[in-house]
Amino acid sequence: MGYKIPNTGRVYHLQFADEDMAGLEITVRAIPIGRYEASEDGDNVLEVFAESLVSWNVEDAEDRPVPATIEGIKLCDTAWLVQRVLPQWRRTILGYNDPLVVSSNGGQPSGPVPLPMAPPSPNPEN
């Protein structure tokens, strides 16, 4: 009996933190690393994304559903797809889908940290 590769056929729901992406639902499936690697050169990223794409709720300007196919993908706005969707798809299928936590509340920076100093030695050679 051999070792079974984990996550074979796994399905992911892309998560978007930006408010302007609220309501967007994209479901993708895991792809073999060789197919992902083929998308890294940029030449066939749309084809590989289309293979991974299970469903989405994207609509065009006339409120018609955009099909979750390579043809539908090619109808999308370039900047939206390349800057917003594809990076999240890559983070998700690679397992980096947790958004960074913002830990700063925008307060004032801390002042200098006081350094404890030992009293000077009575013997200057020490």
C-alpha positions as CSV (number, residue, x, y, z in Angstrom):
1,M,0.0,0.0,0.0
2,G,1.4,3.4,-1.0
3,Y,1.1,6.8,0.4
4,K,-1.9,8.7,-1.0
5,I,-1.2,12.3,-2.0
6,P,-3.2,14.6,0.3
7,N,-5.7,17.2,-1.1
8,T,-6.3,15.4,-4.4
9,G,-9.4,16.9,-5.8
10,R,-9.7,19.4,-3.0
11,V,-12.0,22.4,-3.7
12,Y,-11.3,25.9,-2.4
13,H,-13.4,29.1,-2.0
14,L,-11.4,32.2,-2.7
15,Q,-11.5,34.7,0.1
16,F,-11.2,38.5,-0.6
17,A,-10.6,40.9,2.2
18,D,-11.3,44.1,0.2
19,E,-14.8,45.6,0.6
20,D,-15.1,46.2,-3.1
21,M,-14.8,42.5,-3.7
22,A,-17.6,41.7,-1.2
23,G,-20.1,39.3,-2.7
24,L,-17.6,37.8,-5.1
25,E,-17.7,34.0,-4.9
26,I,-15.1,32.0,-6.7
27,T,-14.6,28.2,-6.3
28,V,-11.5,26.5,-7.6
29,R,-10.1,23.0,-7.5
30,A,-6.6,21.9,-6.7
31,I,-4.4,21.3,-9.7
32,P,-1.2,19.2,-10.1
33,I,2.0,21.1,-9.4
34,G,3.0,20.6,-13.0
35,R,0.0,22.5,-14.3
36,Y,0.6,25.3,-11.7
37,E,4.2,25.5,-12.8
38,A,3.0,25.9,-16.4
39,S,1.1,29.0,-15.3
40,E,4.2,30.6,-13.8
41,D,5.6,31.8,-17.1
42,G,2.5,33.8,-17.8
43,D,1.8,32.4,-21.3
44,N,-0.9,30.0,-20.3
45,V,-2.0,31.3,-16.9
46,L,-5.6,31.9,-18.2
47,E,-5.8,28.3,-19.4
48,V,-4.5,26.9,-16.1
49,F,-6.9,29.1,-14.1
50,A,-9.8,28.0,-16.3
51,E,-8.9,24.3,-15.6
52,S,-8.9,25.1,-11.9
53,L,-12.1,27.3,-12.0
54,V,-15.2,25.4,-10.8
55,S,-17.7,28.3,-10.5
56,W,-18.0,32.0,-9.9
57,N,-20.8,34.5,-9.7
58,V,-19.2,37.1,-12.0
59,E,-21.6,39.2,-14.2
60,D,-21.0,41.5,-17.1
61,A,-22.1,45.2,-17.3
62,E,-25.6,44.0,-18.5
63,D,-26.0,41.8,-15.4
64,R,-25.5,38.6,-17.5
65,P,-23.6,35.7,-15.9
66,V,-20.0,35.4,-17.2
67,P,-19.3,31.7,-17.8
68,A,-16.7,30.0,-15.7
69,T,-14.8,29.0,-18.8
70,I,-11.7,30.2,-20.7
71,E,-14.0,32.2,-23.0
72,G,-15.7,33.8,-19.9
73,I,-12.3,34.6,-18.3
74,K,-11.2,36.3,-21.5
75,L,-14.2,38.7,-21.2
76,C,-13.0,40.0,-17.8
77,D,-11.2,43.3,-17.2
78,T,-7.5,42.7,-17.4
79,A,-6.5,44.7,-14.3
80,W,-9.2,43.1,-12.2
81,L,-8.3,39.6,-13.2
82,V,-4.5,40.0,-13.1
83,Q,-4.2,42.2,-10.0
84,R,-7.0,40.9,-7.9
85,V,-8.3,37.4,-8.8
86,L,-5.2,35.6,-10.0
87,P,-3.0,36.5,-7.1
88,Q,-5.6,35.3,-4.6
89,W,-6.1,32.1,-6.7
90,R,-2.4,31.4,-6.5
91,R,-2.2,32.1,-2.7
92,T,-5.1,29.9,-2.1
93,I,-4.1,26.8,-4.1
94,L,-0.6,27.1,-2.7
95,G,-1.9,27.2,0.9
96,Y,-1.2,30.9,1.6
97,N,-4.8,32.1,1.8
98,D,-4.8,33.5,5.3
99,P,-4.9,37.3,5.0
100,L,-2.2,39.2,6.9
101,V,-3.4,40.5,10.2
102,V,-3.0,44.2,10.7
103,S,-1.6,44.6,14.2
104,S,-1.2,48.3,14.3
105,N,-4.0,50.6,15.5
106,G,-2.4,53.6,13.9
107,G,-1.2,55.0,17.2
108,Q,1.9,57.1,17.9
109,P,5.3,55.3,17.6
110,S,6.9,54.2,20.8
111,G,9.6,56.4,22.4
112,P,13.2,55.2,22.8
113,V,13.6,52.2,25.1
114,P,15.6,53.1,28.2
115,L,18.7,50.9,28.5
116,P,19.7,49.9,32.0
117,M,23.2,51.0,32.8
118,A,25.4,49.7,35.5
119,P,27.1,52.4,37.7
120,P,30.6,53.2,36.6
121,S,33.3,51.0,38.1
122,P,35.4,52.7,40.8
123,N,38.5,51.3,39.2
124,P,38.8,52.8,35.7
125,E,40.8,49.7,34.4
126,N,37.7,47.5,35.0
